[in-house]
Amino acid sequence: MKAIVWSKDMCPYCEQAKMLLRSRDIEFEERNINRGYSREQLLEAVPGARTVPQIFLDGKLVGGFTELKAKLI
């Protein structure tokens, strides 16, 4: 399983999502909209996204941290 985590700096839910993925030994790529990625790129990937994190597992949008937690626990 591989994940993509759209995140931003100072985001507690982003940090929790990354910690959960690490605890499950799931590799992930972080796409931080404060460093290297733009809000526009996030909106291309997830039209209508209002919050981060936005998390993909194996290419499918899961949603945010709450949805990720429900899926993995």
Secondary structure, DSSP 4 states (H G I P E B T S, - for coil): -EEEEEE-TT-HHHHHHHHHHHHTT-EEEEEETTTT--HHHHHHHSTT--SS-EEEETTEEEESHHHHHHHH-
